[in-house]
Amino acid sequence: MASISPPPEEDAGKAGSTTDPSDGLVEPSTGEERDRERVRIASLLENHAPPDWEERFRRDELLDAIIDGEPIQMFVMAADIRESTMLMKEAVRFELFARTMDKFVSAVRGGIGTPGGWFDKFTGDGFLAYWIVQSTPEEGEYQRRFVEAAGNLAHTAHELVELFHRRVLEDFRRNSRNLSQGVGLSMGLDAGPGYLVEIAGELTLVGPPVVGAVRMVTAAANPQEIVANVHLGEHLHGEQSGIYEALGMTATRESRPTKEYPKGQEVYALAFARGVDAARSAGDDPAQ
């Protein structure tokens, strides 16, 4: 898994859908029109793409799926900075608060893009990102890519949480009159068919995994928690324990109350082996 470089310190699917988000768009009818539309959509993707996206993904197939409004199998990450409003109110100098937030988001974009993730948007108190899994004729190859994307998603979430609490929170602390113990970063994860649609001249991620990831953020009881709505995808259900063990983490099934299910719903709380952290701190620590 790729390491995430910290910001500088401050001084002081494969499943289908019955809903088509592309309703109203005119599909290109000729080869030349299709090529022009691919170029246009590719320019919109540049704001979100990992640096090697044209080599990592089958470019034209991905662009055509977006143009045609087709569902794309993906993992979605939603992050929330807990008590960010209070953190902003307690800032001694607002410009330092804004600068720290800007540097953190810049580090997030780089950390997500390196292992093939796509940065969707900053939400004011968090962000949305996603990992795409393109379909392949060979089921074994598809499952390998699926697990690879799941591992990149989960380990990136873990590294970002560690980065925030080890480095970024200290920058906020130096600029705060008072710091609540509730301040911290939490993550929600989900998987499923999502859509990339053009809204106001920007490509925006929509679909069930976005809803699920955001719901899992709210299900996180404390900062530093990473909660998933699925257990690495339904079609790998029988192999999940071994997959999680190979990725150096465990998933504990729990019941957590959410807005839609106040009595509780099934979620998976992720935990990472200490050996993974020890190995990284010894030779691959993103803080170094």
VMD Tcl script that draws the C-alpha trace (Angstrom):
set ca {
  {0.00 0.00 0.00}
  {1.21 3.51 -0.72}
  {2.32 5.86 2.04}
  {0.74 9.24 2.60}
  {2.95 12.29 2.95}
  {1.83 14.56 5.80}
  {1.20 18.27 5.36}
  {3.97 20.60 6.60}
  {3.67 21.51 10.27}
  {2.29 24.91 11.23}
  {4.43 27.29 13.18}
  {2.15 28.75 15.83}
  {-20.36 -2.52 -9.96}
  {-21.24 -4.94 -11.39}
  {-24.89 -4.82 -10.38}
  {-27.36 -2.86 -12.47}
  {-29.86 -0.19 -11.50}
  {-33.33 0.78 -12.61}
  {-32.48 4.46 -12.22}
  {-30.63 6.26 -15.03}
  {-28.99 9.49 -13.81}
  {-28.19 10.41 -17.43}
  {-31.82 11.17 -18.35}
  {-31.90 14.31 -20.46}
  {-28.35 13.96 -21.82}
  {-27.92 13.49 -25.57}
  {-25.69 10.52 -26.33}
  {-23.08 11.08 -29.07}
  {-24.37 9.49 -32.30}
  {-21.18 9.36 -34.38}
  {-17.62 8.24 -33.80}
  {-16.31 11.82 -33.96}
  {-18.93 13.07 -31.53}
  {-18.09 10.22 -29.15}
  {-14.39 11.07 -29.31}
  {-15.07 14.74 -28.59}
  {-17.29 13.82 -25.65}
  {-14.59 11.50 -24.30}
  {-12.08 14.34 -24.42}
  {-14.53 16.65 -22.62}
  {-15.36 14.13 -19.89}
  {-11.66 13.29 -19.47}
  {-10.97 16.97 -18.80}
  {-13.63 16.93 -16.07}
  {-12.13 13.76 -14.59}
  {-8.69 15.36 -14.27}
  {-9.84 17.25 -11.15}
  {-10.58 13.96 -9.39}
  {-8.28 11.39 -10.97}
  {-5.23 9.56 -9.60}
  {-2.07 10.67 -11.46}
  {-1.79 7.41 -13.44}
  {-5.47 6.93 -14.17}
  {-5.08 6.56 -17.94}
  {-2.63 3.67 -17.41}
  {-4.35 2.14 -14.38}
  {-7.84 2.05 -15.91}
  {-9.23 1.19 -19.34}
  {-9.69 4.81 -20.31}
  {-12.29 4.71 -23.09}
  {-14.45 2.12 -21.33}
  {-14.54 4.26 -18.21}
  {-15.35 7.41 -20.16}
  {-18.09 5.63 -22.13}
  {-19.66 4.34 -18.90}
  {-19.84 7.92 -17.61}
  {-21.18 9.28 -20.91}
  {-23.84 6.56 -21.15}
  {-24.88 6.86 -17.49}
  {-23.90 3.29 -16.66}
  {-23.31 2.07 -13.08}
  {-19.67 1.62 -12.06}
  {-18.64 -0.81 -9.32}
  {-16.80 1.16 -6.66}
  {-15.83 1.54 -3.03}
  {-16.74 4.86 -1.42}
  {-15.03 6.61 1.49}
  {-16.77 9.35 3.48}
  {-14.77 11.23 6.11}
  {-16.02 13.55 8.82}
  {-14.00 15.86 11.08}
  {-15.90 15.65 14.34}
  {-16.79 18.94 16.06}
  {-15.21 20.92 13.24}
  {-17.56 23.86 13.86}
  {-16.40 24.09 17.48}
  {-12.82 23.74 16.30}
  {-13.30 26.71 13.98}
  {-14.98 28.81 16.71}
  {-12.11 28.18 19.12}
  {-9.40 29.15 16.60}
  {-7.12 31.95 17.79}
  {-6.37 32.96 14.18}
  {-8.87 31.92 11.56}
  {-6.33 32.14 8.73}
  {-4.21 29.49 10.48}
  {-7.28 27.28 10.87}
  {-8.01 27.62 7.14}
  {-4.37 26.98 6.23}
  {-4.22 23.82 8.33}
  {-7.43 22.56 6.75}
  {-6.13 23.35 3.26}
  {-2.87 21.47 3.87}
  {-4.75 18.47 5.25}
  {-7.06 18.30 2.23}
  {-4.02 18.59 -0.08}
  {-2.38 15.67 1.75}
  {-5.64 13.72 1.48}
  {-5.83 14.22 -2.28}
  {-2.27 12.96 -2.74}
  {-2.74 10.06 -0.34}
  {-5.93 8.92 -2.07}
  {-4.61 9.30 -5.61}
  {-1.37 7.34 -5.13}
  {-3.11 3.96 -4.56}
  {-5.61 4.58 -7.37}
  {-8.34 6.45 -5.50}
  {-10.43 9.31 -6.86}
  {-11.09 12.44 -4.80}
  {-14.71 13.51 -5.26}
  {-15.01 16.67 -3.16}
  {-14.31 18.44 0.10}
  {-17.53 18.81 2.08}
  {-16.54 21.55 4.55}
  {-16.06 19.17 7.48}
  {-14.81 16.13 5.57}
  {-14.52 14.67 2.09}
  {-15.76 11.99 -0.31}
  {-13.51 9.69 -2.34}
  {-13.93 6.46 -4.28}
  {-12.05 3.49 -5.75}
  {-13.27 2.12 -9.09}
  {-13.32 -1.59 -9.97}
  {-13.77 -2.10 -13.70}
  {-15.42 -5.31 -14.88}
  {-13.35 -7.94 -16.69}
  {-14.27 -11.07 -18.70}
  {-12.26 -13.20 -16.25}
  {-13.94 -13.59 -12.86}
  {-10.65 -14.35 -11.11}
  {-9.08 -11.13 -12.39}
  {-12.14 -9.13 -11.38}
  {-12.04 -10.53 -7.85}
  {-8.32 -9.75 -7.59}
  {-8.96 -6.13 -8.57}
  {-11.95 -6.00 -6.23}
  {-9.90 -7.10 -3.23}
  {-7.00 -4.84 -4.22}
  {-9.33 -1.83 -4.32}
  {-10.88 -2.82 -0.99}
  {-7.45 -3.07 0.59}
  {-6.33 0.27 -0.82}
  {-9.53 1.89 0.42}
  {-9.30 0.46 3.94}
  {-5.57 1.08 4.43}
  {-5.82 4.61 3.06}
  {-8.67 5.32 5.49}
  {-6.50 3.99 8.32}
  {-3.48 6.07 7.28}
  {-5.54 9.24 6.96}
  {-7.03 8.77 10.42}
  {-3.56 8.18 11.85}
  {-2.19 11.23 10.02}
  {-4.95 13.49 11.31}
  {-4.56 12.45 14.93}
  {-0.76 12.32 14.91}
  {0.04 15.52 13.01}
  {-2.92 17.62 11.87}
  {-4.66 17.70 15.24}
  {-1.48 19.12 16.78}
  {-1.58 22.02 14.30}
  {-5.19 22.71 15.31}
  {-4.25 22.43 18.99}
  {-1.57 25.13 18.72}
  {-4.15 27.52 17.27}
  {-7.07 26.72 19.61}
  {-8.19 28.37 22.85}
  {-9.84 25.12 23.93}
  {-9.80 21.70 22.31}
  {-12.66 19.27 22.83}
  {-11.84 15.62 23.33}
  {-14.50 14.92 20.73}
  {-12.46 16.43 17.88}
  {-11.13 13.83 15.46}
  {-11.54 12.12 12.11}
  {-14.00 9.28 11.48}
  {-14.52 7.25 8.32}
  {-17.45 5.50 6.68}
  {-17.03 2.95 3.87}
  {-19.42 1.26 1.47}
  {-19.35 -0.58 -1.86}
  {-21.73 -0.95 -4.77}
  {-22.71 0.47 -8.15}
  {-22.28 4.24 -8.25}
  {-22.61 6.87 -10.96}
  {-20.48 9.79 -12.07}
  {-22.83 12.46 -13.36}
  {-22.29 15.99 -14.58}
  {-23.85 18.61 -12.33}
  {-23.15 22.33 -12.85}
  {-20.16 21.56 -15.03}
  {-18.55 19.15 -12.56}
  {-18.55 15.37 -12.31}
  {-20.23 14.36 -9.06}
  {-20.48 10.96 -7.42}
  {-24.01 9.75 -6.65}
  {-25.65 6.44 -5.82}
  {-26.30 3.95 -2.99}
  {-22.66 3.54 -1.85}
  {-22.46 7.30 -1.22}
  {-25.54 7.10 0.98}
  {-24.12 4.07 2.78}
  {-20.69 5.59 3.38}
  {-22.17 8.80 4.78}
  {-24.50 6.75 6.97}
  {-21.51 4.80 8.33}
  {-19.76 8.05 9.27}
  {-22.71 8.92 11.47}
  {-22.65 5.35 12.88}
  {-19.07 5.83 14.11}
  {-19.43 6.38 17.85}
  {-16.04 8.02 18.37}
  {-13.28 9.77 16.44}
  {-10.71 7.48 14.80}
  {-13.32 4.82 14.05}
  {-13.63 3.28 10.57}
  {-17.03 1.69 9.98}
  {-18.07 -0.22 6.84}
  {-21.57 -0.88 5.56}
  {-20.48 -4.08 3.78}
  {-17.99 -6.85 4.44}
  {-15.81 -6.52 1.29}
  {-18.74 -7.14 -1.04}
  {-21.47 -9.72 -1.06}
  {-20.04 -11.94 -3.81}
  {-16.91 -12.63 -1.72}
  {-18.86 -13.42 1.42}
  {-17.47 -16.91 1.89}
  {-13.85 -15.76 1.71}
  {-13.98 -12.54 3.70}
  {-12.26 -13.68 6.89}
  {-9.19 -14.85 4.99}
  {-9.14 -11.70 2.88}
  {-9.24 -9.44 5.92}
  {-6.50 -11.46 7.60}
  {-4.31 -11.13 4.49}
  {-4.91 -7.37 4.48}
  {-3.78 -7.10 8.11}
  {-7.13 -6.10 9.59}
  {-10.25 -7.48 11.21}
  {-13.91 -6.58 10.83}
  {-16.17 -6.89 13.86}
  {-19.89 -7.16 13.16}
  {-21.85 -4.81 15.40}
  {-25.26 -3.19 15.69}
  {-25.17 0.61 15.52}
  {-28.11 3.03 15.54}
  {-28.44 5.24 12.46}
  {-30.96 7.87 11.41}
  {-32.79 5.41 9.16}
  {-32.51 2.54 11.66}
  {-32.66 4.04 15.18}
  {-32.99 0.59 16.73}
  {-29.70 -0.39 15.13}
  {-28.37 -1.84 11.90}
  {-25.60 -4.28 11.09}
  {-22.23 -2.65 10.43}
  {-18.58 -3.73 10.43}
  {-16.04 -1.89 12.60}
  {-12.54 -2.21 11.12}
  {-9.40 -2.63 13.22}
  {-5.82 -2.91 12.01}
  {-3.12 -5.23 13.29}
  {-0.40 -3.60 15.38}
  {2.15 -5.40 13.26}
  {1.05 -3.36 10.24}
  {1.55 -0.10 12.14}
  {4.88 -1.24 13.56}
  {6.21 -2.17 10.13}
  {5.18 1.17 8.72}
  {6.66 3.17 11.57}
  {9.94 1.29 11.12}
  {10.37 1.71 7.39}
  {7.36 3.23 5.64}
  {5.91 5.81 7.99}
  {4.09 8.60 6.12}
  {5.33 11.05 8.78}
  {8.95 10.54 7.71}
}
mol new
graphics top color blue
foreach p $ca { graphics top sphere $p radius 0.5 }
foreach p [lrange $ca 0 end-1] q [lrange $ca 1 end] { graphics top cylinder $p $q radius 0.2 }
display resetview
